[in-house]
Amino acid sequence: MSKSKIWLSSPHMGGTELKYIHQAFDSNWVAPLGPNVTGFEEDLEVFLQQNVQVAALSSGTAALHLALIQLGVKAGDEVICQSMTFSASANPIVYQGATPVFIDSEPDTWNMCPVALEEAIKDRISKGKKSKAIIVVHLYGMPAKMDEILRIANQYEIPVVEDAAEALGATYKGKFCGTFGKYGVLSFNGNKIITTSGGGALVCHSEEDKSKTVFLATQARDNAPHYQHSEIGYNYRMSNICAGIGRGQMEVLTKHIALRREMNQFYAELFKNTTITLFSEPNTNYFSNHWLSAIILDSYENREKLRLALEKENIESRPLWKPMHLQPVFEQYPYYGNRVAETLFQKGLCLPSGSNLSQEEKSRIKDALLNF
């Protein structure tokens, strides 16, 4: 009999999601608006603090796209983007006809390197191309070096968009990721720390920005008795059904963060006397939600041996994100940095990190790793 699959990060329901879904059905709010949408946004606003305004959307990609639109990114512009990330961080730049400029990682947090960032800004300006925005990613739930990045961004007057899709609940110096930049992006995809099955949100710092986001996300319909449109809009709003799932998930968010961090400690114990390096916070300024626990091995060959050994046991693992500047679709765009992201990709592996892993599954993971 084959062993059941152990997933990298599977959805984890809290139990109260159905209550909100039934309320939506009972009240016939089966639409991209309604009490659950409003309630979910309010729940997120209370959680994130900082007096933020949150617009619930169909995906994190939609949120990033609307952020760039509101920053005035157009065809021919340039947008700086972290290279080591999922393609959804960079795709919206191209949606707008703009050019992504990719930045290498630094080894402490694996996120955007401030040194390479400033080098890129100076070089692009010297070429007559000042970037319209900086997209920084909090990779695997680890906060980026926001003090340094914001200092540089402010010096050159370039707005920052935080891709906190993987970092809900993570903090830098006590402040939640997604609340530092002009805009913050959240994701509630099925594999995230909480899910709405599919969905995202844009974190704003004014009611005006939130209202504009909702306007653009609902086909940019003008205030008129008939259907009138003065600008291009999008079908990006979250449904009341999905938001109901989100409301239930918000009730267990803190618990899920604690369980993900427990999984990271589980791996810390396993690897403490080995040459394998576990991705962890550089110091107490950083609090990662450890959405995914990841490790660095001593070579590409050993990373692949471990990945295949886990696969043989029906345990999912995955190489770190392949940097965007190495992707066939993006390889023609500018890149600044050394080879930090490339080295991480070659030697890094993400391990099962779900908040719903059973003791039996943990034992299987432990045995497979110890055997390797």
C-alpha positions in Angstrom: 0.0 0.0 0.0 1.4 3.4 -1.1 2.1 6.0 1.5 -0.2 9.1 1.6 1.2 12.3 0.1 2.8 14.8 2.5 2.3 18.2 0.9 4.6 21.2 1.2 1.8 23.5 2.4 -1.8 22.4 2.2 -5.0 24.4 3.2 -5.8 24.2 6.9 -9.4 24.9 7.8 -10.3 26.2 11.3 -13.9 25.0 11.5 -15.9 28.2 11.5 -15.5 29.0 7.7 -18.8 27.2 6.9 -20.7 29.5 9.3 -19.8 32.6 7.2 -20.4 30.8 3.9 -23.9 29.7 5.1 -24.6 33.3 6.1 -23.7 34.4 2.5 -26.1 31.8 1.1 -28.9 32.5 3.5 -28.7 36.2 2.8 -28.2 35.6 -1.0 -25.0 37.6 -1.0 -23.4 35.5 -3.6 -21.5 38.3 -5.3 -18.2 40.3 -5.3 -19.6 42.4 -2.4 -21.4 41.8 0.8 -21.0 41.5 4.6 -18.2 38.9 4.5 -16.1 41.1 2.1 -16.5 44.1 4.4 -15.9 42.0 7.5 -12.9 40.3 6.1 -11.3 43.7 5.2 -12.1 45.0 8.7 -10.5 41.8 10.3 -7.3 42.4 8.3 -7.2 46.1 9.2 -7.5 45.3 12.9 -4.9 42.6 12.7 -2.3 44.7 10.7 -2.8 47.9 12.8 -1.1 51.1 11.6 -4.6 52.5 10.6 -4.4 50.7 7.2 -7.2 50.3 4.7 -7.6 46.9 3.0 -9.3 46.1 -0.3 -10.1 42.4 -0.7 -9.4 41.2 -4.3 -9.4 38.1 -6.4 -5.6 37.4 -6.0 -2.3 38.8 -4.8 -1.4 39.3 -8.5 -4.4 41.5 -9.0 -3.4 43.5 -5.9 0.1 44.1 -7.3 -1.3 45.1 -10.7 -3.7 47.6 -9.2 -0.8 49.1 -7.1 1.3 49.7 -10.2 -1.7 51.2 -12.0 -2.2 53.7 -9.1 1.4 54.5 -9.1 1.1 55.6 -12.7 3.3 52.8 -14.2 2.8 52.9 -18.0 4.4 51.5 -21.1 8.1 52.4 -21.4 8.5 52.9 -17.6 10.8 50.8 -15.5 10.0 49.1 -12.2 12.6 47.6 -9.9 11.8 44.1 -8.7 13.4 41.5 -6.5 14.8 38.7 -8.6 14.4 35.8 -6.2 10.6 35.5 -6.1 7.6 33.9 -7.8 6.8 35.2 -11.3 3.6 36.8 -10.0 5.8 39.5 -8.4 7.1 40.5 -11.9 4.3 39.7 -14.3 2.1 42.8 -13.5 5.1 45.0 -14.5 4.9 43.5 -18.0 1.1 43.8 -17.9 1.6 47.5 -17.9 4.1 47.4 -20.8 6.9 48.4 -18.4 10.4 47.0 -18.0 11.3 45.0 -14.9 14.8 45.7 -13.5 15.8 42.8 -11.3 17.8 43.0 -8.1 19.8 40.2 -6.4 19.3 38.9 -2.9 21.4 39.4 0.2 22.4 36.3 2.3 20.8 37.3 5.6 17.2 37.4 4.6 17.4 36.2 1.0 15.5 39.3 0.0 16.4 42.4 -2.0 20.0 43.5 -1.5 20.1 47.2 -0.5 23.5 47.6 -2.0 22.5 46.2 -5.4 19.3 48.3 -5.2 21.1 51.6 -4.9 23.6 50.6 -7.6 20.6 49.9 -9.9 18.9 53.1 -9.2 22.0 55.2 -9.8 22.8 53.3 -13.0 19.3 53.6 -14.4 19.1 57.3 -13.6 22.5 57.8 -15.4 20.8 56.1 -18.4 17.8 58.5 -18.2 15.5 55.9 -16.7 14.4 56.6 -13.1 12.2 53.7 -11.9 8.6 54.3 -11.1 8.4 51.8 -8.2 10.3 49.3 -6.1 8.7 45.8 -5.5 10.3 44.2 -2.5 9.3 40.6 -1.5 9.3 39.1 2.0 10.4 35.7 0.9 8.9 32.6 2.6 7.7 34.9 5.4 11.0 36.4 6.2 11.0 40.2 6.4 13.3 42.1 4.1 15.8 44.7 5.4 13.1 47.4 5.3 15.1 50.2 7.1 17.8 50.2 4.4 15.4 49.7 1.5 13.1 52.5 2.6 16.1 54.8 3.3 17.2 54.3 -0.3 13.7 54.6 -1.7 13.0 57.8 0.1 16.4 59.3 -0.9 15.6 58.8 -4.6 11.8 59.4 -4.1 10.7 56.0 -5.5 7.6 54.5 -3.9 7.8 51.0 -2.4 5.3 48.2 -3.0 5.7 45.3 -0.5 4.9 41.9 -1.8 3.9 40.3 1.5 2.0 37.4 -0.2 4.0 34.9 1.9 4.4 37.0 5.0 1.1 37.7 6.6 1.8 37.9 10.4 5.5 38.4 10.0 7.0 41.6 11.5 10.1 43.7 11.2 10.9 45.6 14.4 7.4 44.9 15.7 5.6 46.2 12.6 3.7 43.9 10.3 5.0 43.2 6.8 2.8 44.8 4.2 2.4 48.1 6.1 5.8 49.7 5.4 5.4 50.7 1.7 3.0 52.9 -0.2 1.1 49.7 -0.9 1.2 46.2 0.5 0.2 43.0 -1.3 -1.3 39.9 0.5 -2.2 36.5 -0.9 -4.8 34.0 0.3 -4.0 31.2 -2.2 -4.7 27.7 -1.2 -1.1 27.1 0.0 -0.7 30.3 2.1 -0.8 30.6 5.8 -4.5 31.3 5.6 -6.6 30.9 2.5 -9.8 32.1 0.8 -9.3 29.3 -1.8 -8.0 32.0 -4.1 -7.7 35.6 -3.3 -5.6 38.5 -2.2 -5.7 42.0 -0.8 -4.2 45.4 -1.3 -3.1 47.2 1.8 -3.5 51.0 1.5 -2.8 53.9 3.8 -5.7 56.1 3.0 -9.5 55.7 2.4 -8.9 57.4 -1.0 -6.5 54.8 -2.2 -8.7 52.0 -1.0 -11.7 53.5 -2.8 -9.7 53.9 -6.0 -8.6 50.2 -5.7 -12.2 49.0 -5.3 -13.3 51.2 -8.2 -10.7 49.8 -10.5 -11.4 46.2 -9.3 -15.1 46.5 -10.2 -14.7 47.5 -13.8 -14.2 51.2 -13.1 -17.9 51.9 -13.3 -18.6 55.7 -13.0 -21.2 57.0 -10.6 -24.1 57.2 -13.1 -27.6 55.6 -13.4 -26.4 53.8 -16.5 -23.2 51.9 -17.2 -20.6 54.5 -17.9 -16.8 54.0 -17.9 -14.2 56.8 -18.1 -11.2 54.5 -17.6 -10.2 50.9 -18.0 -11.3 48.7 -15.1 -10.8 45.1 -14.0 -12.9 42.2 -12.6 -10.6 41.9 -9.5 -12.9 42.0 -6.5 -13.2 39.1 -4.0 -16.5 37.3 -3.8 -18.6 37.3 -0.6 -18.3 33.4 -0.5 -14.5 33.5 -0.6 -14.4 36.3 1.9 -16.5 34.1 4.2 -13.7 31.5 4.2 -11.3 34.3 5.0 -13.3 35.4 8.0 -13.1 31.9 9.4 -9.4 31.7 8.7 -8.7 35.0 10.4 -9.9 33.3 13.6 -7.0 30.8 13.4 -4.3 33.0 11.9 -2.3 33.5 15.1 -2.5 29.7 15.8 -1.4 28.9 12.2 1.6 31.2 12.6 2.6 29.5 15.9 2.3 26.1 14.2 4.4 27.1 11.2 7.1 28.4 13.6 6.9 25.1 15.5 7.6 23.3 12.3 10.7 25.5 11.8 11.9 24.5 15.3 11.2 20.9 14.4 13.7 21.2 11.6 16.1 23.2 13.7 16.4 20.3 16.1 17.0 17.9 13.2 19.7 19.9 11.5 21.5 21.4 14.5 24.5 19.0 14.3 24.7 18.8 10.5 26.2 20.9 7.7 22.7 21.8 6.5 21.7 25.4 7.1 18.1 26.2 8.1 16.7 29.5 7.0 16.1 31.5 10.1 15.9 35.1 11.4 19.2 37.1 11.4 18.4 38.7 14.7 15.5 39.7 17.0 14.4 42.6 14.7 12.9 39.9 12.4 9.9 37.7 13.2 9.1 35.3 10.4 5.9 33.5 10.1 8.0 30.7 8.5 5.3 30.1 5.9 7.8 27.7 4.4 10.9 26.3 6.1 13.8 26.1 3.8 17.4 24.7 4.0 20.7 25.2 2.2 22.8 22.1 1.4 26.4 22.1 0.4 25.9 21.4 -3.3 23.3 21.2 -6.1 23.9 17.5 -6.3 23.1 16.9 -2.6 20.0 19.1 -2.9 18.7 16.9 -5.7 19.6 13.7 -3.9 17.5 14.9 -0.9 14.6 16.1 -3.0 14.5 12.7 -4.9 14.8 10.8 -1.6 11.9 12.6 -0.2 9.9 12.2 -3.4 10.5 8.4 -3.1 8.8 8.6 0.3 5.9 10.6 -1.2 7.0 13.7 0.6 6.8 16.9 -1.3 9.8 19.3 -1.3 10.7 22.0 -3.8 13.8 23.9 -4.9 13.8 27.6 -3.9 12.3 30.1 -6.4 14.3 30.2 -9.6 15.4 33.9 -9.9 13.5 35.9 -12.4 16.6 37.1 -14.2 17.3 33.4 -15.1 13.7 32.7 -16.4 13.4 32.4 -20.1 10.6 35.0 -20.2 12.6 37.6 -18.3 16.2 36.9 -19.1 16.5 39.9 -21.5 15.8 42.4 -18.8 18.4 44.3 -16.7 19.8 42.6 -13.6 22.0 44.0 -10.8 23.9 42.1 -8.2 26.3 39.2 -7.8 25.2 35.5 -7.6 23.5 35.3 -4.2 20.1 34.4 -5.6 21.6 31.9 -8.1 23.5 30.1 -5.4 20.5 29.9 -3.1 18.5 28.5 -6.0 21.1 25.9 -6.7 21.5 24.7 -3.2 18.2 25.5 -1.5 15.2 23.3 -0.8 11.8 24.0 0.8 10.4 21.4 3.1 6.9 20.5 4.2 5.8 23.3 6.5 2.0 23.1 6.9 0.2 24.0 10.1 -1.8 20.8 9.8 0.9 18.2 9.7 0.2 15.3 12.0 2.7 13.6 14.4 2.7 10.6 12.0 3.6 12.8 9.1 6.3 14.5 11.1 7.8 11.1 12.0 7.8 10.2 8.3 9.6 13.4 7.5 12.1 12.9 10.3 12.9 9.3 9.3 13.4 10.3 5.7 15.7 13.1 6.6 17.7 11.1 9.1 18.0 8.2 6.5 19.4 10.7 4.0 
